[in-house]
Amino acid sequence: MQKLLLLVGLVLTACAPRVLSAAGWEFTALRTKAQVRLVNAADFGYCSAKLVGCTVPLGQGCVIMLDQTYFLKGTPRQKTLLLAHEFGHCLDGSKLIYTHNRFGHAGEVYGPYYAHAAEGFAEAYARAYIAQCGYNLAPLGWGQGPECVLPDPKAVKPENLVK
């Protein structure tokens, strides 16, 4: 566990200070703390700059990096899928201990990128979030909106996929 925390520290150091000092917000949902930072994808460091989101685990929480242009100019659906997907990765670590709810290749129903269990679970979580909360991102710390009970990550399983 100490090696993992050291690795995470090194990863965050590699992308700091641009990421850690970037505009963003913090929220706690399902007893999981997330720090969201809006940055240029080129500053992700840990993840490919070709992505529009990246999540770095941090104990029982995470740092979520979102490409600021994509997020700020995105449609409500794009914003919600992106932020809820990245929070899904965070929950996969904090609540499921990276079992991905035994997703296997089930996520490929969303496209080839989601065939990997981690990506499939995160996308399925994002779709379950939209089914439950709509495009309301207030529960994830962005904007104003009504309260919403977030989907339980343990209930997001291959047999319960929401398209």
Buried (B, 14 or more C-beta within 10 A) or exposed (E): EEEEEEEBEEBBEEBBEBBBEBEBEEBEBBEBBBBBBBBBBEBBBBBEEEBBBBBBBBEEBBBBBBBBEBBEEBEEEBBBBBBBBBBBBBBBBBBBEEEBBEBBEBBBBBEEEBBBBBBBBBBBBBBBBBEBBBBBBBBBBBEEBEEBEBBEBEEBBBEEBBE
